[in-house]
Amino acid sequence: LNRPILKLSILTKDIATDESMKPKLGVGSWYPTDIQFFFIESDDDRLMFCWIPKVGCTVLVDLLKRAQKLIGTEPKSHWVPGQKPSRIGFLSQWPGERKEDAANRIMRDPQWRKAMFYREPLERFLSAYLDKCVYDPAGLLRSVQFTHCRAFYGVKGGLSFDDAVDKLKSGGRDSHFNLQSHQCSGRRPGSETDGRLTDVLPLFSHVERFDGDIRAKTRTILHRLLTDAQFDAVYPEKNTPHATGAASAMRQYYRRGRPWLVGMVVDHYFEDYATFRIALPAFAWEDLIALREAGSGHALSDERMEAMMNYTNAADDAGRAEGYTVRKSVQGQYILEIRRSFATHILHWTIVGVIMSFILFEVILFAKKHCRKTKVKD
């Protein structure tokens, strides 16, 4: 474990509401809003990691805490003279510097790598609903249970999934349910509204989708900071107990026969799909097409359907989709085309061959029995 000690600091959500910071923003300034950033520095690397709630943030926080304990250091906070300590804190490597000034400088410093994960919005919303409005984790204090569900929906749990979708547009403000594209983005100079992630996304060197081998993707981001042995120690190959299993429960909640559930969620989070060029799952396309054919008021607009088609097909071309494309007919209808792989074709025709062989065997057997009966009669 002959690695340099990591310096770790956390920017908390309080920075978004600290009134003392707003008047001091200058032209071109940037600071984080509504979300947490990790700044990690060693002799070999500098990493700024923005984590978005319901995109593996719990795993990341636990990982960094275990790494800190493994390396044997505690984070140090330095405060601006004359200011009372609060949860905002200041970067340990720059005592006395305003945190938003440090974040602004780091965001523009090419020597700092910037990284983040994003998640398919249908899956992320379901995960937030299950985790914050349904589950009742053992050992959690009653006073904080369903805090985020109450912040966004105004209820302490007991909310059906259909109602959660129906009230999505009128929901409050909570980072677990808010758009990913409105986080990690900072605030435009002189503006009281959040900036867009697209304003700073080109500065991120690692923008990874939260799917597939997440552990391998995290290792790639942290490989300069932790040895393989250290990483294996802080991120063992096991599922996090905080996981909601949303990926495997998608069709259980976005049920067949209720396509408006998909339509409303996709429409609400459309900016996320546009920001990250995310391909829709095949089942979601089936529902969106059904809404269009039924003339439903929950159907996406022509412009958004066209955009989603382009994102899906681009992902397929890049090998990131699961073997399906979408095309638009001359009549303006959207058609989902599932493309079977070579192995799937082999399996399909093998099954067909087995069935045909069985049918042929039965026909031959019947013919033989019929011939015997005919001979006996003769």
ChimeraX attribute file (.defattr): number of C-alpha atoms within 10 A of each C-alpha:
attribute: neighborCount
match mode: 1-to-1
recipient: residues
	/A:1	10
	/A:2	6
	/A:3	14
	/A:4	14
	/A:5	17
	/A:6	23
	/A:7	19
	/A:8	21
	/A:9	19
	/A:10	18
	/A:11	23
	/A:12	17
	/A:13	17
	/A:14	16
	/A:15	22
	/A:16	19
	/A:17	11
	/A:18	10
	/A:19	10
	/A:20	8
	/A:21	15
	/A:22	16
	/A:23	8
	/A:24	12
	/A:25	17
	/A:26	11
	/A:27	9
	/A:28	9
	/A:29	17
	/A:30	24
	/A:31	24
	/A:32	25
	/A:33	24
	/A:34	22
	/A:35	22
	/A:36	21
	/A:37	21
	/A:38	21
	/A:39	24
	/A:40	22
	/A:41	19
	/A:42	16
	/A:43	11
	/A:44	9
	/A:45	16
	/A:46	20
	/A:47	20
	/A:48	19
	/A:49	21
	/A:50	21
	/A:51	23
	/A:52	25
	/A:53	19
	/A:54	23
	/A:55	23
	/A:56	19
	/A:57	15
	/A:58	16
	/A:59	17
	/A:60	17
	/A:61	13
	/A:62	14
	/A:63	17
	/A:64	17
	/A:65	15
	/A:66	17
	/A:67	20
	/A:68	18
	/A:69	12
	/A:70	13
	/A:71	17
	/A:72	10
	/A:73	13
	/A:74	13
	/A:75	12
	/A:76	14
	/A:77	18
	/A:78	15
	/A:79	20
	/A:80	14
	/A:81	9
	/A:82	6
	/A:83	7
	/A:84	8
	/A:85	13
	/A:86	9
	/A:87	11
	/A:88	17
	/A:89	21
	/A:90	24
	/A:91	25
	/A:92	18
	/A:93	17
	/A:94	13
	/A:95	15
	/A:96	14
	/A:97	15
	/A:98	16
	/A:99	22
	/A:100	23
	/A:101	17
	/A:102	16
	/A:103	21
	/A:104	17
	/A:105	15
	/A:106	19
	/A:107	20
	/A:108	12
	/A:109	12
	/A:110	13
	/A:111	11
	/A:112	20
	/A:113	20
	/A:114	24
	/A:115	22
	/A:116	22
	/A:117	21
	/A:118	22
	/A:119	21
	/A:120	22
	/A:121	22
	/A:122	20
	/A:123	20
	/A:124	22
	/A:125	23
	/A:126	25
	/A:127	23
	/A:128	21
	/A:129	24
	/A:130	19
	/A:131	22
	/A:132	22
	/A:133	24
	/A:134	17
	/A:135	14
	/A:136	14
	/A:137	11
	/A:138	6
	/A:139	6
	/A:140	9
	/A:141	8
	/A:142	9
	/A:143	7
	/A:144	10
	/A:145	17
	/A:146	20
	/A:147	17
	/A:148	24
	/A:149	27
	/A:150	18
	/A:151	16
	/A:152	21
	/A:153	21
	/A:154	13
	/A:155	14
	/A:156	17
	/A:157	20
	/A:158	11
	/A:159	14
	/A:160	12
	/A:161	17
	/A:162	14
	/A:163	11
	/A:164	19
	/A:165	21
	/A:166	15
	/A:167	14
	/A:168	19
	/A:169	13
	/A:170	10
	/A:171	18
	/A:172	17
	/A:173	13
	/A:174	17
	/A:175	20
	/A:176	22
	/A:177	26
	/A:178	20
	/A:179	18
	/A:180	29
	/A:181	23
	/A:182	21
	/A:183	23
	/A:184	26
	/A:185	23
	/A:186	25
	/A:187	25
	/A:188	18
	/A:189	17
	/A:190	14
	/A:191	10
	/A:192	9
	/A:193	12
	/A:194	19
	/A:195	22
	/A:196	19
	/A:197	19
	/A:198	15
	/A:199	12
	/A:200	15
	/A:201	19
	/A:202	11
	/A:203	16
	/A:204	17
	/A:205	14
	/A:206	18
	/A:207	16
	/A:208	16
	/A:209	17
	/A:210	19
	/A:211	15
	/A:212	8
	/A:213	9
	/A:214	14
	/A:215	18
	/A:216	10
	/A:217	18
	/A:218	19
	/A:219	17
	/A:220	11
	/A:221	20
	/A:222	17
	/A:223	14
	/A:224	16
	/A:225	23
	/A:226	20
	/A:227	15
	/A:228	12
	/A:229	10
	/A:230	17
	/A:231	19
	/A:232	13
	/A:233	14
	/A:234	19
	/A:235	21
	/A:236	11
	/A:237	9
	/A:238	7
	/A:239	10
	/A:240	13
	/A:241	8
	/A:242	11
	/A:243	15
	/A:244	17
	/A:245	13
	/A:246	20
	/A:247	15
	/A:248	9
	/A:249	13
	/A:250	17
	/A:251	12
	/A:252	9
	/A:253	14
	/A:254	22
	/A:255	14
	/A:256	14
	/A:257	9
	/A:258	14
	/A:259	22
	/A:260	23
	/A:261	24
	/A:262	24
	/A:263	24
	/A:264	21
	/A:265	20
	/A:266	23
	/A:267	18
	/A:268	16
	/A:269	21
	/A:270	20
	/A:271	17
	/A:272	21
	/A:273	22
	/A:274	16
	/A:275	14
	/A:276	20
	/A:277	17
	/A:278	23
	/A:279	24
	/A:280	20
	/A:281	16
	/A:282	19
	/A:283	17
	/A:284	21
	/A:285	24
	/A:286	16
	/A:287	22
	/A:288	25
	/A:289	21
	/A:290	19
	/A:291	20
	/A:292	19
	/A:293	12
	/A:294	11
	/A:295	10
	/A:296	14
	/A:297	12
	/A:298	18
	/A:299	24
	/A:300	20
	/A:301	12
	/A:302	11
	/A:303	9
	/A:304	15
	/A:305	19
	/A:306	15
	/A:307	16
	/A:308	23
	/A:309	22
	/A:310	18
	/A:311	21
	/A:312	25
	/A:313	21
	/A:314	17
	/A:315	20
	/A:316	17
	/A:317	13
	/A:318	9
	/A:319	10
	/A:320	13
	/A:321	19
	/A:322	16
	/A:323	16
	/A:324	17
	/A:325	22
	/A:326	20
	/A:327	15
	/A:328	13
	/A:329	9
	/A:330	7
	/A:331	6
	/A:332	9
	/A:333	11
	/A:334	21
	/A:335	15
	/A:336	16
	/A:337	12
	/A:338	12
	/A:339	12
	/A:340	13
	/A:341	11
	/A:342	9
	/A:343	8
	/A:344	11
	/A:345	12
	/A:346	12
	/A:347	12
	/A:348	12
	/A:349	11
	/A:350	12
	/A:351	12
	/A:352	12
	/A:353	12
	/A:354	11
	/A:355	12
	/A:356	12
	/A:357	12
	/A:358	12
	/A:359	12
	/A:360	12
	/A:361	12
	/A:362	12
	/A:363	12
	/A:364	12
	/A:365	12
	/A:366	11
	/A:367	12
	/A:368	12
	/A:369	11
	/A:370	11
	/A:371	11
	/A:372	11
	/A:373	11
	/A:374	10
	/A:375	8
	/A:376	7
	/A:377	6
	/A:378	6
